[in-house]
Amino acid sequence: MPGGNTRSVIHVPPFPLTIVRGEGARLTDADGHVYVDFLGEYTAGLYGHSHPVILEAIREALGDGMTFGGPNRYEAVLAEAICTRFPSVELVRFCNSGTEANLLALSLARAATGKPAVMVFEGGYHGSVFYFVTGAGSPINVPFPFVVGRYNDADAAAQLIAEHAHELAAVIVEPLQGTGGVIPGERGFLQVLRDATAARDLLLVFDEVMTSRLSTGGLQRILGIPPDLTTFGKYLGGGLAFGAFGGRADLMSRFDPSRRDALRHAGTFNNAVLTMAAGAAGLTRVYTSAEVDRLNGLGDRLRDRLNAFATRRDLPFLATGYGSLVGLHFTRGPVRSAADVPAASELRALLHLHLLERGYSYARRGFVALCLPLGETEIDGFAEAVETFLTDHSGPVRD
Ligand SMILES: Cc1ncc(COP(=O)(O)O)c(C=O)c1O
Protein backbone atom coordinates (compact mmCIF):
# COMPACT_ATOMS: atom_id res chain seq x y z
CA MET A 1 0.00 0.00 0.00
CA PRO A 2 1.43 3.42 -0.87
CA GLY A 3 2.71 4.92 2.36
CA GLY A 4 1.30 1.88 4.11
CA ASN A 5 -2.15 3.38 3.63
CA THR A 6 -5.39 2.50 1.87
CA ARG A 7 -7.58 5.29 3.27
CA SER A 8 -6.09 8.78 3.16
CA VAL A 9 -8.08 10.30 6.01
CA ILE A 10 -6.73 7.91 8.64
CA HIS A 11 -3.10 8.73 7.94
CA VAL A 12 -1.58 11.04 10.57
CA PRO A 13 2.07 11.80 11.16
CA PRO A 14 4.20 10.35 12.62
CA PHE A 15 2.03 7.25 12.11
CA PRO A 16 -1.56 6.24 12.79
CA LEU A 17 -2.41 3.81 15.56
CA THR A 18 -3.29 0.29 14.48
CA ILE A 19 -6.46 -0.77 16.24
CA VAL A 20 -6.81 -4.39 17.21
CA ARG A 21 -10.04 -4.41 19.21
CA GLY A 22 -13.20 -2.43 19.91
CA GLU A 23 -15.70 -2.90 22.67
CA GLY A 24 -18.53 -0.52 23.56
CA ALA A 25 -16.99 2.94 23.14
CA ARG A 26 -13.45 1.72 23.72
CA LEU A 27 -10.67 0.94 21.26
CA THR A 28 -7.45 -0.95 21.96
CA ASP A 29 -4.35 -0.38 19.82
CA ALA A 30 -1.64 -2.86 18.87
CA ASP A 31 0.46 -1.72 21.83
CA GLY A 32 -2.36 -2.41 24.25
CA HIS A 33 -3.34 1.24 24.88
CA VAL A 34 -7.04 1.84 25.39
CA TYR A 35 -8.87 4.91 24.06
CA VAL A 36 -12.40 6.20 24.49
CA ASP A 37 -13.68 6.50 20.94
CA PHE A 38 -14.77 10.05 20.10
CA LEU A 39 -14.29 9.53 16.38
CA GLY A 40 -17.04 6.97 15.99
CA GLU A 41 -15.56 5.86 12.65
CA TYR A 42 -16.39 9.27 11.12
CA THR A 43 -20.09 8.64 12.03
CA ALA A 44 -20.31 5.04 10.76
CA GLY A 45 -19.61 3.73 14.26
CA LEU A 46 -22.74 5.21 15.83
CA TYR A 47 -23.69 1.94 17.51
CA GLY A 48 -20.29 1.47 19.12
CA HIS A 49 -18.18 -1.64 18.72
CA SER A 50 -20.23 -4.39 20.28
CA HIS A 51 -23.89 -3.42 20.48
CA PRO A 52 -25.70 -6.65 21.41
CA VAL A 53 -28.64 -6.06 19.04
CA ILE A 54 -26.33 -5.41 16.09
CA LEU A 55 -24.09 -8.37 16.90
CA GLU A 56 -27.10 -10.64 17.31
CA ALA A 57 -28.53 -9.51 13.96
CA ILE A 58 -25.23 -10.17 12.20
CA ARG A 59 -24.80 -13.57 13.83
CA GLU A 60 -28.34 -14.61 13.01
CA ALA A 61 -27.94 -13.58 9.37
CA LEU A 62 -24.53 -15.21 9.16
CA GLY A 63 -26.01 -18.47 10.36
CA ASP A 64 -28.16 -18.60 7.23
CA GLY A 65 -25.39 -17.72 4.77
CA MET A 66 -24.32 -14.42 3.33
CA THR A 67 -23.99 -14.33 -0.46
CA PHE A 68 -27.10 -15.48 -2.31
CA GLY A 69 -27.17 -13.69 -5.67
CA GLY A 70 -30.85 -12.89 -5.07
CA PRO A 71 -33.09 -10.69 -2.96
CA ASN A 72 -32.91 -11.50 0.76
CA ARG A 73 -35.35 -11.05 3.61
CA TYR A 74 -33.63 -8.04 5.17
CA GLU A 75 -33.39 -5.48 2.37
CA ALA A 76 -37.09 -4.58 2.25
CA VAL A 77 -37.12 -4.09 6.03
CA LEU A 78 -34.25 -1.64 5.83
CA ALA A 79 -35.76 0.12 2.80
CA GLU A 80 -39.06 0.53 4.60
CA ALA A 81 -37.38 1.84 7.74
CA ILE A 82 -35.51 4.47 5.73
CA CYS A 83 -38.55 5.55 3.71
CA THR A 84 -40.63 5.82 6.90
CA ARG A 85 -38.06 7.97 8.63
CA PHE A 86 -37.35 10.23 5.67
CA PRO A 87 -40.68 11.18 4.08
CA SER A 88 -38.94 12.81 1.08
CA VAL A 89 -37.50 9.38 0.28
CA GLU A 90 -40.39 7.70 -1.53
CA LEU A 91 -38.15 5.05 -3.08
CA VAL A 92 -34.63 4.03 -2.16
CA ARG A 93 -31.80 1.94 -3.60
CA PHE A 94 -28.76 0.59 -1.84
CA CYS A 95 -25.09 0.64 -2.79
CA ASN A 96 -21.80 0.22 -0.97
CA SER A 97 -20.58 3.64 0.10
CA GLY A 98 -21.55 7.26 0.41
CA THR A 99 -19.29 8.04 -2.53
CA GLU A 100 -21.20 5.62 -4.70
CA ALA A 101 -24.53 6.99 -3.47
CA ASN A 102 -23.53 10.48 -4.59
CA LEU A 103 -22.20 9.24 -7.90
CA LEU A 104 -25.51 7.51 -8.57
CA ALA A 105 -27.76 10.33 -7.34
CA LEU A 106 -25.91 12.88 -9.44
CA SER A 107 -25.81 10.59 -12.47
CA LEU A 108 -29.57 10.14 -12.10
CA ALA A 109 -29.98 13.91 -11.91
CA ARG A 110 -27.94 14.31 -15.10
CA ALA A 111 -29.97 11.66 -16.90
CA ALA A 112 -33.30 13.04 -15.66
CA THR A 113 -32.60 16.66 -16.58
CA GLY A 114 -30.43 16.06 -19.63
CA LYS A 115 -27.98 18.62 -18.25
CA PRO A 116 -24.33 17.97 -17.31
CA ALA A 117 -23.23 20.29 -14.51
CA VAL A 118 -23.46 20.03 -10.74
CA MET A 119 -23.28 22.81 -8.19
CA VAL A 120 -21.26 22.10 -5.04
CA PHE A 121 -19.89 24.23 -2.23
CA GLU A 122 -16.41 25.11 -1.01
CA GLY A 123 -15.58 22.93 1.95
CA GLY A 124 -17.96 20.24 0.69
CA TYR A 125 -17.13 16.57 0.77
CA HIS A 126 -19.26 14.00 -0.99
CA GLY A 127 -16.72 11.17 -1.21
CA SER A 128 -13.35 10.31 -2.60
CA VAL A 129 -14.12 11.64 -6.09
CA PHE A 130 -16.16 14.65 -4.88
CA TYR A 131 -13.59 16.47 -2.78
CA PHE A 132 -14.03 20.25 -2.48
CA VAL A 133 -12.61 20.77 1.00
CA THR A 134 -9.55 22.68 -0.17
CA GLY A 135 -8.92 25.06 -3.03
CA ALA A 136 -9.78 23.92 -6.52
CA GLY A 137 -10.89 20.41 -5.54
CA SER A 138 -9.11 17.16 -6.19
CA PRO A 139 -7.51 16.16 -9.52
CA ILE A 140 -9.21 12.78 -9.19
CA ASN A 141 -12.71 14.25 -8.85
CA VAL A 142 -15.23 12.84 -11.32
CA PRO A 143 -15.07 14.79 -14.59
CA PHE A 144 -18.46 16.48 -14.21
CA PRO A 145 -18.55 20.21 -14.89
CA PHE A 146 -18.79 21.75 -11.40
CA VAL A 147 -20.03 25.16 -10.35
CA VAL A 148 -18.63 25.98 -6.90
CA GLY A 149 -20.55 28.21 -4.51
CA ARG A 150 -19.78 29.55 -1.08
CA TYR A 151 -21.41 27.71 1.80
CA ASN A 152 -23.99 29.71 3.75
CA ASP A 153 -23.93 32.55 1.21
CA ALA A 154 -27.56 32.49 0.06
CA ASP A 155 -27.46 35.48 -2.29
CA ALA A 156 -24.37 34.30 -4.16
CA ALA A 157 -25.84 30.79 -4.46
CA ALA A 158 -29.13 32.10 -5.85
CA GLN A 159 -27.22 34.15 -8.39
CA LEU A 160 -25.02 31.21 -9.44
CA ILE A 161 -28.06 28.99 -9.86
CA ALA A 162 -29.78 31.62 -12.00
CA GLU A 163 -26.66 32.09 -14.15
CA HIS A 164 -26.01 28.38 -14.65
CA ALA A 165 -29.56 26.97 -14.66
CA HIS A 166 -29.25 26.08 -18.35
CA GLU A 167 -26.41 23.62 -17.63
CA LEU A 168 -27.07 22.55 -14.02
CA ALA A 169 -28.59 19.14 -13.34
CA ALA A 170 -28.45 19.49 -9.58
CA VAL A 171 -27.23 21.32 -6.53
CA ILE A 172 -25.70 18.95 -3.98
CA VAL A 173 -25.15 20.14 -0.44
CA GLU A 174 -24.41 18.76 3.00
CA PRO A 175 -27.01 20.38 5.26
CA LEU A 176 -24.11 20.48 7.75
CA GLN A 177 -20.62 20.31 6.31
CA GLY A 178 -18.93 17.44 8.14
CA THR A 179 -15.43 16.95 6.76
CA GLY A 180 -15.21 20.67 5.96
CA GLY A 181 -15.33 21.60 9.65
CA VAL A 182 -18.68 20.51 11.15
CA ILE A 183 -20.38 23.70 9.98
CA PRO A 184 -24.18 23.83 10.18
CA GLY A 185 -25.96 25.07 7.09
CA GLU A 186 -28.18 28.02 7.90
CA ARG A 187 -31.88 27.52 7.33
CA GLY A 188 -32.18 30.62 5.13
CA PHE A 189 -29.33 29.44 2.90
CA LEU A 190 -30.74 25.93 2.48
CA GLN A 191 -34.24 27.29 1.87
CA VAL A 192 -32.89 29.52 -0.90
CA LEU A 193 -31.31 26.42 -2.49
CA ARG A 194 -34.68 24.66 -2.24
CA ASP A 195 -36.59 27.57 -3.75
CA ALA A 196 -34.08 28.38 -6.48
CA THR A 197 -33.80 24.77 -7.68
CA ALA A 198 -37.57 24.24 -7.57
CA ALA A 199 -38.11 27.39 -9.62
CA ARG A 200 -35.92 26.00 -12.40
CA ASP A 201 -35.48 22.59 -13.95
CA LEU A 202 -32.84 21.26 -11.57
CA LEU A 203 -32.73 19.00 -8.55
CA LEU A 204 -31.74 19.58 -4.95
CA VAL A 205 -29.70 16.73 -3.48
CA PHE A 206 -29.06 16.62 0.27
CA ASP A 207 -25.99 14.62 1.16
CA GLU A 208 -27.06 13.26 4.55
CA VAL A 209 -24.33 10.62 4.66
CA MET A 210 -23.20 12.06 7.98
CA THR A 211 -26.19 14.11 9.09
CA SER A 212 -28.97 11.54 8.82
CA ARG A 213 -28.22 10.67 12.45
CA LEU A 214 -29.14 14.13 13.75
CA SER A 215 -32.86 13.35 14.06
CA THR A 216 -35.00 10.35 13.22
CA GLY A 217 -35.39 11.98 9.80
CA GLY A 218 -32.02 13.66 9.39
CA LEU A 219 -31.39 17.37 9.14
CA GLN A 220 -34.10 17.70 6.48
CA ARG A 221 -36.68 16.90 9.16
CA ILE A 222 -35.24 19.45 11.59
CA LEU A 223 -35.06 22.11 8.88
CA GLY A 224 -38.42 21.24 7.32
CA ILE A 225 -36.80 21.32 3.87
CA PRO A 226 -37.43 18.28 1.64
CA PRO A 227 -34.84 17.72 -1.09
CA ASP A 228 -35.58 15.90 -4.37
CA LEU A 229 -32.95 13.25 -3.65
CA THR A 230 -31.04 12.28 -0.50
CA THR A 231 -27.84 10.28 -0.16
CA PHE A 232 -26.95 8.11 2.81
CA GLY A 233 -24.12 6.00 4.16
CA LYS A 234 -22.19 5.27 7.34
CA TYR A 235 -24.10 3.96 10.41
CA LEU A 236 -27.25 3.12 8.41
CA GLY A 237 -25.51 -0.15 7.48
CA GLY A 238 -25.18 -1.02 11.16
CA GLY A 239 -21.42 -0.45 11.00
CA LEU A 240 -20.82 -2.44 7.79
CA ALA A 241 -20.05 -1.02 4.33
CA PHE A 242 -23.13 0.90 3.17
CA GLY A 243 -24.56 3.51 0.88
CA ALA A 244 -28.05 4.44 -0.30
CA PHE A 245 -29.76 7.06 -2.39
CA GLY A 246 -33.43 7.83 -2.70
CA GLY A 247 -36.08 10.46 -3.13
CA ARG A 248 -38.95 11.43 -5.42
CA ALA A 249 -40.79 8.42 -6.83
CA ASP A 250 -40.94 9.90 -10.33
CA LEU A 251 -37.13 10.05 -10.38
CA MET A 252 -36.27 6.85 -8.55
CA SER A 253 -38.84 4.75 -10.40
CA ARG A 254 -36.66 5.10 -13.47
CA PHE A 255 -34.62 2.27 -11.93
CA ASP A 256 -37.66 -0.06 -11.85
CA PRO A 257 -36.31 -3.03 -13.86
CA SER A 258 -39.79 -3.93 -15.13
CA ARG A 259 -39.81 -0.70 -17.17
CA ARG A 260 -38.70 -1.04 -20.74
CA ASP A 261 -36.64 2.15 -20.47
CA ALA A 262 -35.24 1.30 -17.02
CA LEU A 263 -31.92 2.77 -15.94
CA ARG A 264 -29.57 0.03 -14.85
CA HIS A 265 -27.98 0.20 -11.45
CA ALA A 266 -25.77 -2.75 -10.62
CA GLY A 267 -23.62 -3.66 -7.63
CA THR A 268 -22.70 -7.13 -6.45
CA PHE A 269 -22.95 -6.14 -2.80
CA ASN A 270 -25.85 -3.65 -3.03
CA ASN A 271 -28.02 -5.90 -0.87
CA ALA A 272 -25.20 -7.52 1.14
CA VAL A 273 -26.99 -9.77 3.60
CA LEU A 274 -25.03 -8.86 6.73
CA THR A 275 -25.25 -5.12 6.02
CA MET A 276 -28.99 -5.25 5.37
CA ALA A 277 -29.58 -7.28 8.56
CA ALA A 278 -27.39 -5.07 10.76
CA GLY A 279 -28.77 -1.85 9.28
CA ALA A 280 -32.39 -2.95 9.71
CA ALA A 281 -31.82 -4.02 13.32
CA GLY A 282 -30.11 -0.73 14.15
CA LEU A 283 -32.82 1.47 12.68
CA THR A 284 -35.82 -0.49 13.90
CA ARG A 285 -34.55 -1.54 17.33
CA VAL A 286 -31.68 0.65 18.50
CA TYR A 287 -31.57 4.22 17.18
CA THR A 288 -34.92 5.31 18.57
CA SER A 289 -36.08 8.87 18.91
CA ALA A 290 -35.07 8.80 22.61
CA GLU A 291 -31.55 7.66 21.73
CA VAL A 292 -31.25 10.34 19.03
CA ASP A 293 -32.13 12.96 21.65
CA ARG A 294 -29.80 11.52 24.27
CA LEU A 295 -26.84 11.44 21.88
CA ASN A 296 -27.53 14.94 20.58
CA GLY A 297 -27.80 16.09 24.20
CA LEU A 298 -24.32 14.70 24.92
CA GLY A 299 -22.96 16.64 21.93
CA ASP A 300 -24.62 19.82 23.16
CA ARG A 301 -23.12 19.22 26.61
CA LEU A 302 -19.62 18.90 25.13
CA ARG A 303 -19.96 21.92 22.85
CA ASP A 304 -21.53 24.15 25.50
CA ARG A 305 -18.95 23.28 28.13
CA LEU A 306 -15.95 23.86 25.84
CA ASN A 307 -17.35 27.11 24.45
CA ALA A 308 -18.16 28.41 27.94
CA PHE A 309 -14.60 27.56 29.02
CA ALA A 310 -13.04 29.33 26.02
CA THR A 311 -15.25 32.40 26.53
CA ARG A 312 -14.42 32.60 30.26
CA ARG A 313 -10.69 32.42 29.53
CA ASP A 314 -11.00 34.60 26.43
CA LEU A 315 -9.32 31.93 24.29
CA PRO A 316 -9.59 31.59 20.51
CA PHE A 317 -11.19 28.16 20.60
CA LEU A 318 -14.59 27.15 19.28
CA ALA A 319 -16.63 23.97 19.26
CA THR A 320 -19.00 23.94 16.27
CA GLY A 321 -21.59 21.51 14.99
CA TYR A 322 -25.01 20.24 15.85
CA GLY A 323 -26.07 17.51 18.27
CA SER A 324 -23.78 14.50 18.19
CA LEU A 325 -21.39 15.97 15.58
CA VAL A 326 -18.77 18.34 16.99
CA GLY A 327 -15.93 20.31 15.38
CA LEU A 328 -13.00 21.71 17.37
CA HIS A 329 -11.32 24.83 15.99
CA PHE A 330 -8.61 27.21 17.14
CA THR A 331 -10.51 30.38 16.30
CA ARG A 332 -12.94 32.76 17.95
CA GLY A 333 -15.28 32.18 15.05
CA PRO A 334 -17.84 32.49 13.78
CA VAL A 335 -17.27 29.52 11.44
CA ARG A 336 -19.84 29.77 8.64
CA SER A 337 -17.88 28.50 5.66
CA ALA A 338 -14.57 26.97 4.61
CA ALA A 339 -12.82 30.34 4.61
CA ASP A 340 -13.45 30.63 8.38
CA VAL A 341 -11.81 27.27 9.18
CA PRO A 342 -8.21 27.73 10.39
CA ALA A 343 -5.61 25.82 8.36
CA ALA A 344 -4.06 22.67 9.78
CA SER A 345 -1.54 23.70 12.43
CA GLU A 346 0.93 22.25 14.91
CA LEU A 347 -1.52 23.25 17.62
CA ARG A 348 -4.13 20.96 16.10
CA ALA A 349 -1.63 18.11 16.00
CA LEU A 350 -0.55 18.81 19.58
CA LEU A 351 -4.12 18.78 20.87
CA HIS A 352 -4.66 15.46 19.11
CA LEU A 353 -1.55 13.91 20.64
CA HIS A 354 -2.44 15.35 24.07
CA LEU A 355 -5.85 13.69 23.92
CA LEU A 356 -4.47 10.38 22.69
CA GLU A 357 -2.03 10.40 25.57
CA ARG A 358 -4.97 10.83 27.94
CA GLY A 359 -6.89 8.00 26.33
CA TYR A 360 -9.26 9.82 23.95
CA SER A 361 -9.30 9.23 20.20
CA TYR A 362 -10.87 11.56 17.61
CA ALA A 363 -9.81 12.91 14.20
CA ARG A 364 -6.86 15.26 14.22
CA ARG A 365 -8.59 17.79 12.02
CA GLY A 366 -10.92 18.41 14.97
CA PHE A 367 -13.72 16.05 14.08
CA VAL A 368 -15.78 14.33 16.77
CA ALA A 369 -18.74 11.97 16.20
CA LEU A 370 -20.34 10.57 19.32
CA CYS A 371 -21.41 6.95 19.59
CA LEU A 372 -24.20 5.39 21.62
CA PRO A 373 -22.14 3.69 24.36
CA LEU A 374 -20.81 7.10 25.48
CA GLY A 375 -22.29 8.77 28.57
CA GLU A 376 -21.84 11.99 30.54
CA THR A 377 -18.75 10.66 32.34
CA GLU A 378 -16.87 10.17 29.08
CA ILE A 379 -18.06 13.53 27.73
CA ASP A 380 -16.86 15.33 30.84
CA GLY A 381 -13.54 13.46 30.76
CA PHE A 382 -12.93 14.47 27.15
CA ALA A 383 -13.90 18.08 27.87
CA GLU A 384 -11.58 18.20 30.86
CA ALA A 385 -8.68 16.86 28.78
CA VAL A 386 -9.27 19.61 26.17
CA GLU A 387 -9.50 22.24 28.91
CA THR A 388 -6.22 21.06 30.42
CA PHE A 389 -4.57 21.48 27.02
CA LEU A 390 -6.01 24.98 26.59
CA THR A 391 -4.81 25.95 30.07
CA ASP A 392 -1.33 24.41 29.80
CA HIS A 393 -0.74 25.87 26.32
CA SER A 394 -2.67 29.12 26.54
CA GLY A 395 0.37 31.04 25.18
CA PRO A 396 0.58 29.28 21.82
CA VAL A 397 -3.22 29.02 21.67
CA ARG A 398 -3.49 32.82 21.91
CA ASP A 399 -0.69 33.48 19.35
C1 LIG B 1 -21.03 14.01 3.61
C2 LIG B 1 -20.34 12.82 3.07
N1 LIG B 1 -20.69 12.35 1.88
C3 LIG B 1 -20.12 11.25 1.36
C4 LIG B 1 -19.14 10.58 2.04
C5 LIG B 1 -18.50 9.37 1.42
O1 LIG B 1 -18.92 8.22 2.07
P1 LIG B 1 -18.03 6.89 1.94
O2 LIG B 1 -16.79 7.12 2.75
O3 LIG B 1 -18.92 5.82 2.50
O4 LIG B 1 -17.74 6.70 0.49
C6 LIG B 1 -18.73 11.03 3.29
C7 LIG B 1 -17.68 10.32 4.04
O5 LIG B 1 -17.13 10.80 4.99
C8 LIG B 1 -19.35 12.18 3.82
O6 LIG B 1 -18.99 12.68 5.01
The ligand as an SDF file (V2000), in Angstrom:
LIG
                    3D

 16 16  0  0  0  0  0  0  0  0999 V2000
  -21.0260   14.0140    3.6090 C   0  0  0  0  0  0  0  0  0  0  0  0
  -20.3370   12.8160    3.0700 C   0  0  0  0  0  0  0  0  0  0  0  0
  -20.6900   12.3500    1.8760 N   0  0  0  0  0  0  0  0  0  0  0  0
  -20.1210   11.2460    1.3590 C   0  0  0  0  0  0  0  0  0  0  0  0
  -19.1400   10.5790    2.0370 C   0  0  0  0  0  0  0  0  0  0  0  0
  -18.5030    9.3690    1.4240 C   0  0  0  0  0  0  0  0  0  0  0  0
  -18.9210    8.2190    2.0700 O   0  0  0  0  0  0  0  0  0  0  0  0
  -18.0300    6.8880    1.9420 P   0  0  0  0  0  0  0  0  0  0  0  0
  -16.7950    7.1220    2.7520 O   0  0  0  0  0  0  0  0  0  0  0  0
  -18.9150    5.8170    2.5010 O   0  0  0  0  0  0  0  0  0  0  0  0
  -17.7390    6.7030    0.4910 O   0  0  0  0  0  0  0  0  0  0  0  0
  -18.7320   11.0300    3.2910 C   0  0  0  0  0  0  0  0  0  0  0  0
  -17.6800   10.3240    4.0350 C   0  0  0  0  0  0  0  0  0  0  0  0
  -17.1340   10.7950    4.9930 O   0  0  0  0  0  0  0  0  0  0  0  0
  -19.3490   12.1800    3.8190 C   0  0  0  0  0  0  0  0  0  0  0  0
  -18.9860   12.6790    5.0100 O   0  0  0  0  0  0  0  0  0  0  0  0
  1  2  1  0
  2  3  1  0
  2 15  2  0
  3  4  2  0
  4  5  1  0
  5  6  1  0
  5 12  2  0
  6  7  1  0
  7  8  1  0
  8  9  2  0
  8 10  1  0
  8 11  1  0
 12 13  1  0
 12 15  1  0
 13 14  2  0
 15 16  1  0
M  END
$$$$
